[in-house]
Amino acid sequence: MSYRVSDTYDGIDQAMRLLRRSMKGMPQRYRYMKQYDDLRRAVAVLVILLEEATPWLEETDKAKQATTRARKMFAAVR
């Protein structure tokens, strides 16, 4: 599960870099700076929440794997 989270970080990072480069080349970008700043703040909150949730996601994935193994072992015993 952690590789999916790191892929998500990479995707968000690439998208934000692309947006920043696009904004630099945009004429009259000052019109959109408020929306850009709001988006940056929202993405920062998203990344922090994702970072906080990562251990829970990994634990859940490990629990699913253990349950699957237990079911297979139980089925073999029957």
N, C-alpha and C positions, 0 to 999 in steps of 0.2 A: 504494500500500500504506500510506503514512503516514496517509492520511485514515482508514483503518480502525483504525489504532492510536490516533489521537486520539479517534475515536468510542468506542473501548474505554475510554480514560481517562475520557471524559465519563460513560459509563455506570457505571463503577465509582464515580466521584465522587458521582453522583446517588444510587446505591444506598447508599453509606456515609452520606451526609447524611440520607437517609430513615431509615436504621437508627438514627442518632444521635437524630433527633427522636422516633422511636418509643420509644427507651429512656428519654428524658427524661420522657415522659408515662406510663410504665409504673409501676404500683404495685409495690412490693417488687422493684425492679429490681436491688437488691444481690445477689439470688440468681443473676442471670445475668451479673454483671459479669466474672467470670473467662472465660466463653465469649466475651463481647463483646470483651474485651481480646485474647484469643487470635485471634479473627477479624480484628481490626484489624491485629495484627502480621502475620498471614498475607497479608492484602490488601496491606499495605505492601511485603512481600517480592515479591509478585506484580507490583506496579506497578514496582518497581525492576528486576526481571528483564525485564519487558516493555520498559522503557525501554532497557535494555542490548541487547536483541535487535532493537530497531527498525532500526538500520542494516543488520543482516543481512537482515531481512525486505525492506527496500527494495532492497537489492542483488540479492536473489534475484528480485524482481519485475522489475527492470530486465534481469536476465539472461534471464528468460523472454521478455520483449518482444523483446530482441535476437535470440534464437533463432527466434522466430516470424517476425520480419522476414527473417532469413537464409533460412529455409525457403521463404518466399514468393518471394524473389529467385532462389533456386536453382531453384525450380519454374518460374519464368518463363523461365529460360535454357534449360531442357531442351527 
